[in-house]
């Protein structure tokens, strides 16, 4: 059962006596558990009917005692067993219970990566409802942001969604927290940036999700893409002075050159139509990106990767400051002879195609 299927299942209020929740995305797992509590128990009865255990220090006897206790002022009890992969059931007491579980208790075992070869989990897999909560893939993040913002009543532009993904990565908790900030921002009647518009722009998101910083990583990568060394150095210094971490800057520069390498290779091999899928970004950004691509040769992009490898080692173990290392990186990469201009425009990116 996927995360979305689990939410629909819990919403119906028909609970099974046994569940196994797995996955490496804490935010999704926590959301599932919150839904179990919200839909399965009256808040006033939590003290009587909600019990939590941790696998490292819970005994099968204590879990079974809680499971076999009759609920008070509620049709059921809910028992959460966190880190269930650390449970020890040498006497197979829990496995015996799985064959005939109480109809008035719901046991929810939570384990990130349980070993299904162990008898406890192989039995649970057969007897329990399995809910999987894996961390979304990178290409799934924009869809998740769009869905989550819709739930919260926030309408984001495509550029704003892309900014959140690029700025926060795949950390769903961080993304959710930033979306909650946007809810507050949107409800503020003095938010002049939203007057006359129901859509929150990337500029607004940048100010809020970017921790109020004046400059963003996208301004820097745009300057680097244009080989505008002067602007890139100024933006780098401003961002570092505002608290941006050097390693984050480096990771985003590496990402830029990775995208360039993919797009350049596709175009030069006659597979231009695949660029949109392989290098996903809003159309307005893609046009600018393709213009920048004309200024880079594959050899220069390869050189950029090699320089980044050196910069990474220096940032993690060198004596030089992050500013000195990154400025040297930009000097090495952006200061090069002009290259022959080539037409990398894509005919299918005309305005009429949107």
C-alpha positions in Angstrom: 0.0 0.0 0.0 1.5 3.4 -1.0 1.4 6.5 1.1 -1.6 7.9 -0.8 -3.4 4.6 -0.7 -2.8 4.5 3.1 -4.3 8.0 3.6 -7.4 6.9 1.7 -7.6 3.7 3.7 -7.2 5.4 7.1 -9.8 8.0 6.0 -12.4 5.3 5.6 -12.0 4.4 9.3 -12.0 0.6 8.7 -8.8 -0.4 10.6 -7.0 -3.7 10.5 -5.5 -5.1 13.7 -1.9 -5.2 12.3 0.1 -2.8 10.2 3.7 -2.6 9.1 5.0 0.8 8.0 8.3 0.9 6.2 10.4 3.4 4.2 13.1 6.0 4.4 11.0 9.2 4.4 10.3 10.3 8.0 7.9 13.0 7.0 5.6 10.5 5.2 5.8 8.0 8.0 5.0 10.7 10.6 2.1 11.8 8.5 0.7 8.3 8.4 1.0 7.9 12.2 -0.7 11.3 12.8 -3.5 10.2 10.5 -3.9 6.9 12.5 -4.2 8.9 15.7 -6.5 11.5 14.2 -8.9 9.2 12.5 -8.7 6.2 14.9 -8.9 7.8 18.3 -10.8 10.6 20.0 -8.2 13.1 21.2 -9.7 13.1 24.7 -9.0 9.4 25.0 -5.4 9.4 23.9 -4.2 9.0 27.5 -6.2 5.8 27.9 -5.9 4.2 24.4 -2.6 5.3 22.8 0.6 3.5 23.7 4.0 3.9 22.2 7.0 1.5 22.3 10.5 1.6 21.0 11.9 -1.6 19.7 15.3 -1.3 21.5 13.7 -1.4 25.0 10.3 -3.0 24.5 9.5 -6.5 25.5 7.0 -8.7 23.6 5.2 -9.2 26.9 4.7 -5.4 27.4 3.4 -5.0 23.9 1.0 -7.9 24.2 -0.2 -6.6 27.6 -1.1 -3.3 25.9 -2.7 -5.0 22.9 -4.9 -7.2 25.1 -6.1 -4.3 27.4 -9.6 -3.3 26.6 -10.1 0.3 25.3 -11.7 3.0 27.5 -14.3 5.4 25.9 -13.2 4.3 22.5 -13.8 1.3 20.1 -10.1 0.6 19.9 -6.6 1.0 21.3 -3.7 2.1 19.1 -0.2 0.8 19.8 2.9 2.2 17.9 6.1 0.2 17.9 8.9 2.5 16.6 12.2 1.0 15.4 10.5 -2.4 15.3 13.5 -3.9 13.5 15.2 -3.8 17.0 12.6 -6.0 18.6 13.6 -9.3 20.0 10.9 -12.0 20.1 12.9 -15.1 21.1 9.8 -16.9 22.4 7.7 -16.1 19.3 5.0 -14.5 21.5 4.3 -11.8 19.0 4.1 -14.2 16.1 1.6 -16.3 18.1 -0.5 -13.1 18.6 -0.4 -12.3 14.9 -2.4 -15.5 14.2 -5.2 -14.3 16.5 -4.9 -10.5 17.1 -7.3 -8.6 19.3 -10.2 -7.0 17.4 -10.1 -4.0 19.8 -6.4 -3.0 19.3 -4.5 -1.8 16.3 -0.7 -2.5 16.4 1.4 -0.4 14.0 5.0 -1.6 13.6 7.4 1.0 12.1 10.7 0.0 10.6 12.7 1.8 8.0 14.3 -1.2 6.4 13.1 -4.4 8.1 14.9 -7.6 7.3 12.0 -9.6 5.7 14.1 -12.8 6.1 13.5 -12.7 9.8 10.6 -14.7 11.0 9.0 -11.7 12.8 8.8 -9.6 9.6 8.1 -12.4 7.2 5.1 -13.3 9.4 4.0 -9.7 9.7 4.2 -9.3 5.9 1.6 -12.1 5.5 -0.6 -11.0 8.4 -0.4 -7.2 8.4 -1.3 -4.4 6.1 2.0 -3.2 4.6 2.4 0.6 4.1 5.5 1.8 2.2 6.8 5.3 2.6 9.9 5.7 0.4 11.6 9.0 -0.2 10.3 10.4 -3.5 12.6 10.4 -6.5 13.9 13.7 -7.7 11.4 13.9 -10.6 8.5 13.2 -8.3 9.3 16.2 -6.0 7.5 18.9 -8.1 4.4 16.8 -8.2 4.5 16.4 -4.4 5.1 20.1 -3.9 2.1 20.9 -6.2 -0.2 18.5 -4.3 1.0 19.6 -0.9 0.6 23.3 -1.7 -2.9 22.7 -3.1 -3.9 21.0 0.2 -2.6 24.0 2.1 -4.3 26.5 -0.2 -1.2 27.9 -1.7 -0.9 28.5 -5.5 2.7 28.5 -6.7 4.0 29.3 -10.1 6.0 26.6 -11.9 9.2 28.7 -11.3 8.4 28.8 -7.6 7.9 25.0 -7.4 11.2 24.5 -9.2 13.0 26.9 -6.8 11.7 25.0 -3.8 12.9 21.7 -5.3 16.3 23.1 -6.2 16.8 24.9 -3.0 15.5 22.2 -0.6 16.2 19.0 -2.5 14.2 15.9 -1.5 13.7 16.8 2.2 9.9 16.8 2.5 9.9 18.1 6.0 11.8 21.2 5.0 9.6 21.7 2.0 6.5 21.4 4.1 7.8 23.9 6.6 8.5 26.4 3.9 5.0 25.9 2.4 3.5 26.6 5.8 5.5 29.9 5.9 3.9 30.7 2.5 0.5 30.0 3.9 1.1 32.7 6.6 2.6 35.0 4.0 -0.4 34.6 1.7 -2.9 35.2 4.5 -1.2 38.5 5.4 -3.3 41.3 3.9 -0.2 43.5 3.8 1.6 41.1 1.5 1.7 43.6 -1.4 3.5 41.2 -3.7 0.3 39.2 -3.9 -2.1 42.0 -4.5 -4.1 41.3 -7.6 -2.7 37.9 -8.0 -3.5 34.5 -6.5 -0.2 33.0 -7.6 2.9 33.2 -5.5 5.9 34.0 -7.7 9.4 32.6 -7.5 10.6 36.0 -6.2 8.2 35.8 -3.3 9.2 32.2 -2.5 12.9 33.2 -2.8 12.5 35.9 -0.1 10.7 33.5 2.3 12.2 30.1 1.6 15.6 31.7 1.0 15.6 32.9 4.6 15.2 36.5 3.5 18.5 36.6 1.6 18.9 39.3 -1.0 20.6 37.0 -3.5 19.8 33.4 -4.6 21.9 30.5 -5.9 20.0 30.9 -9.2 21.3 34.3 -9.8 24.8 32.9 -9.3 24.4 29.9 -11.5 22.8 32.1 -14.1 25.9 34.4 -14.1 28.2 31.4 -14.3 26.1 30.0 -17.2 26.6 33.3 -19.0 30.3 33.3 -18.1 29.8 36.6 -16.5 32.8 36.4 -14.1 32.4 39.8 -12.6 28.8 39.3 -11.6 29.4 35.7 -10.5 32.2 36.9 -8.1 30.0 39.7 -6.7 27.1 37.4 -6.2 29.2 34.7 -4.6 30.7 37.2 -2.1 27.2 38.5 -1.3 25.7 35.1 -0.7 28.6 33.9 1.5 28.3 37.1 3.6 24.6 36.3 4.0 25.4 32.9 5.4 25.1 30.5 2.4 27.3 27.5 2.9 30.2 27.0 0.4 29.4 23.3 0.0 25.9 24.1 -1.0 27.1 26.6 -3.6 29.5 24.0 -5.0 26.8 21.3 -5.2 24.5 23.7 -7.2 27.4 24.6 -9.5 28.0 20.9 -10.1 24.3 20.4 -10.8 24.5 23.2 -13.4 27.4 21.6 -15.3 25.8 18.2 -15.0 22.7 19.6 -16.7 24.8 21.3 -19.3 26.7 18.1 -20.0 23.5 16.1 -20.5 21.9 18.8 -22.8 25.1 19.4 -24.8 25.6 15.6 -25.4 22.0 15.2 -26.5 22.0 18.1 -28.9 25.3 17.3 -30.5 24.1 13.7 -31.0 21.0 14.9 -32.8 18.6 14.1 -29.9 17.4 17.6 -29.1 13.9 16.6 -28.4 15.0 14.6 -25.3 16.4 17.7 -23.6 13.1 18.7 -22.1 12.8 15.3 -20.3 16.4 14.8 -19.3 16.9 18.4 -18.1 13.5 19.3 -16.5 12.9 23.0 -15.7 10.3 25.6 -16.4 10.1 26.7 -20.1 11.2 30.3 -19.4 14.3 29.0 -17.6 15.0 26.4 -20.3 15.2 29.1 -23.0 17.8 31.0 -21.1 19.7 27.8 -20.3 19.9 26.9 -24.0 21.3 30.3 -24.8 23.9 29.9 -22.1 24.8 26.5 -23.5 26.1 28.1 -26.7 28.9 29.6 -24.7 30.3 26.2 -23.4 32.2 23.5 -25.0 32.1 19.9 -23.7 35.8 20.2 -22.9 35.1 23.2 -20.7 32.3 21.4 -18.9 34.6 18.4 -18.3 37.2 20.8 -16.9 34.5 22.4 -14.6 33.8 18.9 -13.1 37.5 18.3 -12.5 37.9 21.7 -10.9 34.9 21.0 -8.7 36.4 17.8 -7.5 39.5 19.7 -6.4 37.4 22.4 -4.8 35.3 19.8 -2.9 38.5 18.3 -1.4 39.8 21.7 -0.4 36.5 22.7 1.2 36.4 19.6 3.3 40.0 19.4 4.4 42.0 22.4 3.2 43.3 25.4 5.1 41.9 28.0 2.6 38.6 29.9 3.2 35.5 28.8 1.3 35.4 32.2 -0.4 39.0 31.8 -1.7 38.4 28.3 -2.9 35.1 29.2 -4.7 36.5 32.4 -6.2 39.4 30.4 -7.6 37.0 27.9 -9.0 35.0 30.6 -10.8 38.2 32.2 -12.2 39.5 28.8 -13.5 36.2 28.0 -15.2 34.6 31.2 -16.4 37.8 32.9 -17.7 38.3 31.2 -21.1 38.6 32.2 -24.7 35.4 32.9 -26.6 34.1 29.8 -28.4 32.4 29.5 -31.8 28.7 30.4 -31.5 26.4 27.6 -32.5 22.6 27.4 -32.8 21.3 25.4 -29.9 17.8 26.7 -30.1 15.1 24.1 -30.1 12.2 24.6 -32.6 9.7 22.8 -30.3 10.2 25.4 -27.6 8.3 28.1 -29.5 5.7 30.0 -27.4 2.9 28.4 -29.4 3.9 25.0 -28.0 2.8 25.8 -24.5 
